[in-house]
Amino acid sequence: MEIKRDRYLNRLLSYQWDGQVKVITGIRRCGKSYLLRVLFKNYLLSQGIKEEQIIEVELDLAKDIRYRNPLELSGYVHGLVQDRRRKFYLFIDEIQMSDEVANPYNPSGKKITFNVSYIGERQGGLSFERAGNSKEGRAAQDHHSG
């Protein structure tokens, strides 16, 4: 039996291509990964998005552990998105496991991190956050319990 979670899926769809990074947070085992990697992915495939347009990285798995380094992750993603005419979807599970590396252009300054998409734990129910490039640097958030 599949739990549809239409409310959450529709909320995710309503934010699609708005120029913001989508963040899905919630308590452990509440369905964050399932929402993104099964329900949202199946929706995209049903709408004609090709499998190769969906990039999935799971930083808690050995197969993707090298992508905890943001430079490795960036190189991997850029290598896959050569065709600029198509839209791509990047799903990063457990982004909180990513490393910081020294910025080669400013060794004494800021560290480089890769902050594109996130599925992680939060107290309470499942929630969405849209983190983008606002002038104040604050994230717009939309939380839902359930």
N, CA and C atoms as a LAMMPS dump frame, in Angstrom:
ITEM: TIMESTEP
0
ITEM: NUMBER OF ATOMS
438
ITEM: BOX BOUNDS ff ff ff
-5.0000000000000000e+02 5.0000000000000000e+02
-5.0000000000000000e+02 5.0000000000000000e+02
-5.0000000000000000e+02 5.0000000000000000e+02
ITEM: ATOMS id mol type element x y z
1 1 1 N 0.839 -1.177 0
2 1 2 C 0 0 0
3 1 3 C 0.888 1.245 0
4 2 1 N 0.595 2.162 -0.885
5 2 2 C 1.365 3.401 -0.988
6 2 3 C 0.58 4.555 -0.377
7 3 1 N 1.237 5.286 0.492
8 3 2 C 0.641 6.501 1.039
9 3 3 C 0.962 7.623 0.056
10 4 1 N -0.044 8.246 -0.493
11 4 2 C 0.135 9.203 -1.584
12 4 3 C 0.805 10.508 -1.179
13 5 1 N 0.45 11.075 -0.034
14 5 2 C 0.992 12.355 0.412
15 5 3 C 0.772 13.461 -0.626
16 6 1 N -0.434 13.496 -1.186
17 6 2 C -0.758 14.472 -2.233
18 6 3 C -0.533 15.913 -1.794
19 7 1 N -0.852 16.204 -0.542
20 7 2 C -0.673 17.58 -0.051
21 7 3 C 0.779 18.018 -0.153
22 8 1 N 1.694 17.142 0.281
23 8 2 C 3.111 17.476 0.235
24 8 3 C 3.631 17.49 -1.202
25 9 1 N 3.186 16.548 -2.003
26 9 2 C 3.61 16.51 -3.402
27 9 3 C 3.138 17.768 -4.133
28 10 1 N 1.905 18.158 -3.919
29 10 2 C 1.39 19.37 -4.559
30 10 3 C 2.137 20.614 -4.103
31 11 1 N 2.501 20.659 -2.836
32 11 2 C 3.27 21.795 -2.33
33 11 3 C 4.635 21.848 -3.018
34 12 1 N 5.265 20.711 -3.148
35 12 2 C 6.555 20.642 -3.83
36 12 3 C 6.416 21.073 -5.286
37 13 1 N 5.368 20.616 -5.945
38 13 2 C 5.138 20.995 -7.34
39 13 3 C 4.87 22.497 -7.485
40 14 1 N 4.199 23.078 -6.505
41 14 2 C 3.883 24.511 -6.59
42 14 3 C 5.137 25.371 -6.516
43 15 1 N 6.209 24.844 -5.956
44 15 2 C 7.467 25.592 -5.846
45 15 3 C 8.424 25.312 -7.008
46 16 1 N 8.045 24.43 -7.895
47 16 2 C 8.928 23.995 -8.962
48 16 3 C 9.364 25.156 -9.856
49 17 1 N 10.662 25.238 -10.135
50 17 2 C 11.273 26.208 -11.042
51 17 3 C 10.999 27.661 -10.633
52 18 1 N 11.001 27.923 -9.334
53 18 2 C 10.818 29.296 -8.85
54 18 3 C 12.154 29.966 -8.521
55 19 1 N 13.259 29.321 -8.882
56 19 2 C 14.576 29.887 -8.637
57 19 3 C 15.092 29.649 -7.229
58 20 1 N 14.374 28.89 -6.444
59 20 2 C 14.757 28.635 -5.064
60 20 3 C 15.175 27.174 -4.887
61 21 1 N 16.069 26.941 -3.951
62 21 2 C 16.442 25.592 -3.552
63 21 3 C 15.334 25.042 -2.662
64 22 1 N 14.963 23.799 -2.855
65 22 2 C 13.927 23.185 -2.03
66 22 3 C 14.583 22.355 -0.939
67 23 1 N 14.117 22.493 0.277
68 23 2 C 14.633 21.753 1.42
69 23 3 C 13.464 21.017 2.058
70 24 1 N 13.615 19.722 2.228
71 24 2 C 12.576 18.927 2.877
72 24 3 C 13.162 18.427 4.19
73 25 1 N 12.519 18.79 5.286
74 25 2 C 13.004 18.369 6.596
75 25 3 C 11.877 17.726 7.375
76 26 1 N 12.228 16.93 8.348
77 26 2 C 11.243 16.283 9.2
78 26 3 C 11.925 15.322 10.143
79 27 1 N 11.169 14.779 11.076
80 27 2 C 11.743 13.824 12.013
81 27 3 C 12.17 12.567 11.269
82 28 1 N 12.996 11.78 11.922
83 28 2 C 13.46 10.522 11.338
84 28 3 C 12.301 9.639 10.917
85 29 1 N 12.448 9.051 9.732
86 29 2 C 11.507 8.039 9.226
87 29 3 C 10.101 8.574 8.966
88 30 1 N 9.964 9.873 8.646
89 30 2 C 8.624 10.428 8.397
90 30 3 C 8.263 10.436 6.914
91 31 1 N 9.195 10.04 6.032
92 31 2 C 8.864 9.939 4.616
93 31 3 C 9.485 10.992 3.726
94 32 1 N 10.518 11.676 4.187
95 32 2 C 11.158 12.725 3.38
96 32 3 C 11.741 12.152 2.094
97 33 1 N 12.558 11.127 2.234
98 33 2 C 13.192 10.51 1.07
99 33 3 C 12.157 9.878 0.156
100 34 1 N 11.152 9.249 0.729
101 34 2 C 10.093 8.613 -0.06
102 34 3 C 9.333 9.661 -0.886
103 35 1 N 9.04 10.788 -0.269
104 35 2 C 8.353 11.861 -0.978
105 35 3 C 9.154 12.304 -2.199
106 36 1 N 10.434 12.511 -2.015
107 36 2 C 11.262 13.02 -3.101
108 36 3 C 11.631 11.935 -4.099
109 37 1 N 12.182 10.835 -3.603
110 37 2 C 12.775 9.839 -4.485
111 37 3 C 11.789 8.842 -5.065
112 38 1 N 10.574 8.79 -4.547
113 38 2 C 9.558 7.887 -5.113
114 38 3 C 8.399 8.7 -5.682
115 39 1 N 7.695 9.435 -4.825
116 39 2 C 6.488 10.129 -5.288
117 39 3 C 6.807 11.238 -6.289
118 40 1 N 7.723 12.129 -5.948
119 40 2 C 8.058 13.23 -6.855
120 40 3 C 8.732 12.698 -8.117
121 41 1 N 9.636 11.751 -7.954
122 41 2 C 10.316 11.173 -9.122
123 41 3 C 9.318 10.496 -10.06
124 42 1 N 8.394 9.707 -9.512
125 42 2 C 7.382 9.053 -10.35
126 42 3 C 6.505 10.075 -11.07
127 43 1 N 6.179 11.152 -10.378
128 43 2 C 5.413 12.221 -11.017
129 43 3 C 6.2 12.788 -12.201
130 44 1 N 7.465 13.101 -11.982
131 44 2 C 8.291 13.669 -13.059
132 44 3 C 8.36 12.716 -14.25
133 45 1 N 8.58 11.441 -13.989
134 45 2 C 8.648 10.452 -15.072
135 45 3 C 7.319 10.369 -15.818
136 46 1 N 6.215 10.484 -15.098
137 46 2 C 4.892 10.437 -15.742
138 46 3 C 4.641 11.674 -16.604
139 47 1 N 5.383 12.751 -16.353
140 47 2 C 5.239 13.986 -17.118
141 47 3 C 6.233 14.071 -18.276
142 48 1 N 6.948 12.983 -18.545
143 48 2 C 7.857 12.942 -19.683
144 48 3 C 9.299 13.293 -19.372
145 49 1 N 9.616 13.55 -18.118
146 49 2 C 11.008 13.786 -17.744
147 49 3 C 11.737 12.453 -17.852
148 50 1 N 12.901 12.466 -18.474
149 50 2 C 13.684 11.248 -18.667
150 50 3 C 14.473 10.926 -17.391
151 51 1 N 14.704 9.648 -17.171
152 51 2 C 15.457 9.183 -16.002
153 51 3 C 16.805 9.895 -15.881
154 52 1 N 17.478 10.119 -17.018
155 52 2 C 18.803 10.762 -16.974
156 52 3 C 18.738 12.25 -16.616
157 53 1 N 17.551 12.824 -16.568
158 53 2 C 17.393 14.21 -16.143
159 53 3 C 17.222 14.319 -14.628
160 54 1 N 17.159 13.189 -13.953
161 54 2 C 17.004 13.157 -12.505
162 54 3 C 18.295 12.612 -11.911
163 55 1 N 19.003 13.453 -11.193
164 55 2 C 20.279 13.092 -10.589
165 55 3 C 20.029 12.842 -9.11
166 56 1 N 20.368 11.653 -8.649
167 56 2 C 20.144 11.293 -7.254
168 56 3 C 21.477 10.982 -6.576
169 57 1 N 21.71 11.624 -5.448
170 57 2 C 22.914 11.391 -4.655
171 57 3 C 22.47 11.119 -3.223
172 58 1 N 22.978 10.047 -2.652
173 58 2 C 22.648 9.684 -1.277
174 58 3 C 23.947 9.656 -0.472
175 59 1 N 24.211 10.743 0.241
176 59 2 C 25.495 10.915 0.908
177 59 3 C 25.72 9.965 2.073
178 60 1 N 24.685 9.237 2.495
179 60 2 C 24.86 8.268 3.571
180 60 3 C 25.223 6.879 3.044
181 61 1 N 25.291 6.71 1.734
182 61 2 C 25.629 5.414 1.14
183 61 3 C 27.074 5.397 0.644
184 62 1 N 27.712 4.236 0.759
185 62 2 C 29.111 4.101 0.345
186 62 3 C 29.313 4.46 -1.129
187 63 1 N 28.336 4.153 -1.968
188 63 2 C 28.487 4.426 -3.402
189 63 3 C 28.61 5.918 -3.712
190 64 1 N 28.102 6.767 -2.837
191 64 2 C 28.131 8.213 -3.068
192 64 3 C 28.974 8.971 -2.051
193 65 1 N 29.725 8.26 -1.225
194 65 2 C 30.448 8.926 -0.138
195 65 3 C 31.461 9.953 -0.655
196 66 1 N 32.04 9.725 -1.83
197 66 2 C 33.017 10.684 -2.375
198 66 3 C 32.373 12.041 -2.671
199 67 1 N 31.039 12.051 -2.856
200 67 2 C 30.35 13.305 -3.168
201 67 3 C 30.072 14.147 -1.928
202 68 1 N 30.523 13.669 -0.768
203 68 2 C 30.474 14.52 0.417
204 68 3 C 31.409 15.715 0.242
205 69 1 N 32.42 15.54 -0.577
206 69 2 C 33.311 16.646 -0.937
207 69 3 C 32.576 17.488 -1.982
208 70 1 N 32.3 18.763 -1.686
209 70 2 C 31.51 19.573 -2.618
210 70 3 C 32.154 19.762 -3.985
211 71 1 N 33.475 19.695 -4.056
212 71 2 C 34.133 19.815 -5.361
213 71 3 C 33.879 18.573 -6.201
214 72 1 N 33.912 17.401 -5.571
215 72 2 C 33.589 16.155 -6.273
216 72 3 C 32.134 16.164 -6.729
217 73 1 N 31.243 16.582 -5.851
218 73 2 C 29.814 16.635 -6.173
219 73 3 C 29.558 17.596 -7.322
220 74 1 N 30.158 18.759 -7.251
221 74 2 C 29.983 19.743 -8.308
222 74 3 C 30.485 19.213 -9.645
223 75 1 N 31.662 18.59 -9.65
224 75 2 C 32.197 18.017 -10.885
225 75 3 C 31.305 16.934 -11.451
226 76 1 N 30.774 16.092 -10.572
227 76 2 C 29.874 15.021 -10.989
228 76 3 C 28.611 15.596 -11.626
229 77 1 N 27.99 16.545 -10.962
230 77 2 C 26.749 17.138 -11.465
231 77 3 C 27.004 17.878 -12.778
232 78 1 N 28.035 18.69 -12.826
233 78 2 C 28.327 19.436 -14.056
234 78 3 C 28.621 18.505 -15.225
235 79 1 N 29.229 17.347 -14.944
236 79 2 C 29.486 16.371 -15.992
237 79 3 C 28.214 15.75 -16.556
238 80 1 N 27.155 15.737 -15.771
239 80 2 C 25.893 15.139 -16.204
240 80 3 C 24.955 16.12 -16.894
241 81 1 N 25.125 17.402 -16.675
242 81 2 C 24.159 18.387 -17.177
243 81 3 C 24.725 19.196 -18.338
244 82 1 N 25.344 18.526 -19.263
245 82 2 C 25.941 19.206 -20.408
246 82 3 C 24.912 19.809 -21.36
247 83 1 N 23.772 19.151 -21.514
248 83 2 C 22.732 19.622 -22.428
249 83 3 C 21.909 20.709 -21.733
250 84 1 N 22.236 21.961 -21.991
251 84 2 C 21.594 23.092 -21.307
252 84 3 C 20.158 23.33 -21.757
253 85 1 N 19.71 22.656 -22.803
254 85 2 C 18.336 22.846 -23.276
255 85 3 C 17.336 22.069 -22.441
256 86 1 N 17.816 21.097 -21.665
257 86 2 C 16.929 20.285 -20.837
258 86 3 C 17.018 20.734 -19.387
259 87 1 N 15.938 20.522 -18.658
260 87 2 C 15.931 20.795 -17.223
261 87 3 C 16.354 19.528 -16.495
262 88 1 N 17.09 19.721 -15.421
263 88 2 C 17.553 18.616 -14.611
264 88 3 C 17.051 18.78 -13.187
265 89 1 N 16.897 17.672 -12.506
266 89 2 C 16.461 17.644 -11.124
267 89 3 C 17.56 16.99 -10.304
268 90 1 N 17.997 17.645 -9.256
269 90 2 C 19.054 17.141 -8.401
270 90 3 C 18.483 16.832 -7.027
271 91 1 N 18.53 15.563 -6.647
272 91 2 C 18.057 15.127 -5.333
273 91 3 C 19.291 14.74 -4.52
274 92 1 N 19.54 15.434 -3.426
275 92 2 C 20.652 15.095 -2.54
276 92 3 C 20.064 14.699 -1.195
277 93 1 N 20.271 13.459 -0.831
278 93 2 C 19.784 12.947 0.443
279 93 3 C 20.922 13.012 1.457
280 94 1 N 20.611 13.485 2.662
281 94 2 C 21.558 13.59 3.767
282 94 3 C 22.676 14.598 3.486
283 95 1 N 22.311 15.763 2.956
284 95 2 C 23.296 16.802 2.627
285 95 3 C 24.067 17.271 3.855
286 96 1 N 23.507 17.09 5.039
287 96 2 C 24.217 17.499 6.252
288 96 3 C 25.518 16.715 6.43
289 97 1 N 25.695 15.628 5.679
290 97 2 C 26.924 14.846 5.747
291 97 3 C 28.015 15.395 4.839
292 98 1 N 27.736 16.469 4.09
293 98 2 C 28.739 17.006 3.182
294 98 3 C 29.874 17.665 3.96
295 99 1 N 31.045 17.661 3.353
296 99 2 C 32.251 18.222 3.952
297 99 3 C 32.399 19.688 3.571
298 100 1 N 33.26 20.352 4.29
299 100 2 C 33.721 21.676 3.892
300 100 3 C 35.136 21.511 3.369
301 101 1 N 35.485 22.246 2.334
302 101 2 C 36.855 22.229 1.821
303 101 3 C 37.331 23.662 1.687
304 102 1 N 38.63 23.826 1.737
305 102 2 C 39.192 25.164 1.606
306 102 3 C 38.917 25.703 0.214
307 103 1 N 38.607 26.979 0.137
308 103 2 C 38.355 27.647 -1.136
309 103 3 C 39.697 27.92 -1.811
310 104 1 N 39.965 27.298 -2.964
311 104 2 C 41.27 27.49 -3.612
312 104 3 C 41.49 28.932 -4.083
313 105 1 N 40.441 29.704 -4.224
314 105 2 C 40.564 31.087 -4.676
315 105 3 C 40.739 32.053 -3.51
316 106 1 N 40.505 31.567 -2.301
317 106 2 C 40.65 32.392 -1.111
318 106 3 C 40.976 31.455 0.059
319 107 1 N 42.22 30.925 0.1
320 107 2 C 42.566 29.887 1.075
321 107 3 C 42.345 30.287 2.529
322 108 1 N 42.443 31.544 2.847
323 108 2 C 42.28 31.955 4.239
324 108 3 C 40.848 32.399 4.543
325 109 1 N 39.99 32.361 3.539
326 109 2 C 38.632 32.864 3.71
327 109 3 C 37.61 31.78 3.905
328 110 1 N 36.468 31.969 3.255
329 110 2 C 35.319 31.085 3.421
330 110 3 C 35.613 29.681 2.917
331 111 1 N 34.947 28.734 3.528
332 111 2 C 35.007 27.346 3.086
333 111 3 C 33.947 27.133 2.009
334 112 1 N 34.183 26.183 1.139
335 112 2 C 33.219 25.837 0.096
336 112 3 C 32.31 24.736 0.628
337 113 1 N 31.031 24.935 0.518
338 113 2 C 30.079 23.866 0.804
339 113 3 C 29.108 23.809 -0.367
340 114 1 N 28.485 22.678 -0.527
341 114 2 C 27.521 22.499 -1.611
342 114 3 C 26.151 22.474 -0.984
343 115 1 N 25.355 23.484 -1.214
344 115 2 C 24.063 23.615 -0.552
345 115 3 C 22.979 23.789 -1.605
346 116 1 N 22.635 22.687 -2.256
347 116 2 C 21.647 22.767 -3.323
348 116 3 C 20.309 22.202 -2.9
349 117 1 N 20.303 21.061 -2.323
350 117 2 C 19.058 20.427 -1.913
351 117 3 C 19.356 19.594 -0.689
352 118 1 N 18.381 19.359 0.125
353 118 2 C 18.637 18.749 1.412
354 118 3 C 17.445 17.927 1.854
355 119 1 N 17.738 16.75 2.325
356 119 2 C 16.742 15.971 3.041
357 119 3 C 17.393 15.634 4.362
358 120 1 N 16.82 16.072 5.447
359 120 2 C 17.425 15.829 6.747
360 120 3 C 16.388 15.787 7.836
361 121 1 N 16.851 15.655 9.051
362 121 2 C 15.943 15.51 10.178
363 121 3 C 15.632 16.851 10.817
364 122 1 N 14.426 16.984 11.316
365 122 2 C 13.976 18.169 12.039
366 122 3 C 12.95 17.685 13.05
367 123 1 N 12.918 18.337 14.189
368 123 2 C 11.903 18.02 15.184
369 123 3 C 10.528 18.402 14.634
370 124 1 N 9.531 17.622 14.891
371 124 2 C 8.188 17.915 14.415
372 124 3 C 7.898 17.162 13.137
373 125 1 N 6.931 17.641 12.384
374 125 2 C 6.501 16.95 11.173
375 125 3 C 7.33 17.317 9.966
376 126 1 N 6.921 16.793 8.854
377 126 2 C 7.556 17.064 7.579
378 126 3 C 7.392 18.531 7.238
379 127 1 N 8.422 19.155 6.698
380 127 2 C 8.313 20.56 6.319
381 127 3 C 9.126 20.825 5.065
382 128 1 N 8.819 21.924 4.433
383 128 2 C 9.528 22.367 3.243
384 128 3 C 10.178 23.695 3.556
385 129 1 N 11.342 23.915 3.002
386 129 2 C 11.981 25.211 3.1
387 129 3 C 12.481 25.556 1.71
388 130 1 N 12.317 26.792 1.347
389 130 2 C 12.864 27.268 0.081
390 130 3 C 14.007 28.198 0.439
391 131 1 N 15.212 27.793 0.134
392 131 2 C 16.383 28.601 0.443
393 131 3 C 16.921 29.145 -0.863
394 132 1 N 17.015 30.453 -0.97
395 132 2 C 17.416 31.021 -2.246
396 132 3 C 18.365 32.172 -2.099
397 133 1 N 18.4 32.974 -3.095
398 133 2 C 19.333 34.077 -3.177
399 133 3 C 18.673 35.396 -2.82
400 134 1 N 18.067 35.46 -1.662
401 134 2 C 17.458 36.722 -1.262
402 134 3 C 18.548 37.701 -0.875
403 135 1 N 18.282 38.988 -1.031
404 135 2 C 19.288 40.004 -0.742
405 135 3 C 19.727 39.96 0.707
406 136 1 N 18.826 39.608 1.595
407 136 2 C 19.167 39.539 3.01
408 136 3 C 19.823 38.212 3.36
409 137 1 N 19.809 37.239 2.435
410 137 2 C 20.405 35.948 2.701
411 137 3 C 19.561 35.049 3.579
412 138 1 N 18.321 35.4 3.78
413 138 2 C 17.44 34.573 4.615
414 138 3 C 16.682 33.594 3.734
415 139 1 N 16.305 32.491 4.321
416 139 2 C 15.538 31.477 3.592
417 139 3 C 14.056 31.717 3.813
418 140 1 N 13.302 31.616 2.737
419 140 2 C 11.835 31.635 2.857
420 140 3 C 11.415 30.239 3.268
421 141 1 N 10.567 30.129 4.247
422 141 2 C 10.207 28.813 4.756
423 141 3 C 8.703 28.604 4.734
424 142 1 N 8.318 27.374 4.5
425 142 2 C 6.92 26.987 4.511
426 142 3 C 6.846 25.652 5.239
427 143 1 N 6.447 25.659 6.49
428 143 2 C 6.443 24.451 7.31
429 143 3 C 5.048 23.861 7.386
430 144 1 N 5.016 22.546 7.382
431 144 2 C 3.754 21.81 7.51
432 144 3 C 3.978 20.681 8.471
433 145 1 N 3.06 20.458 9.363
434 145 2 C 3.14 19.286 10.216
435 145 3 C 2.233 18.227 9.635
436 146 1 N 2.486 17.02 9.989
437 146 2 C 1.616 15.973 9.501
438 146 3 C 2.309 14.723 9.347
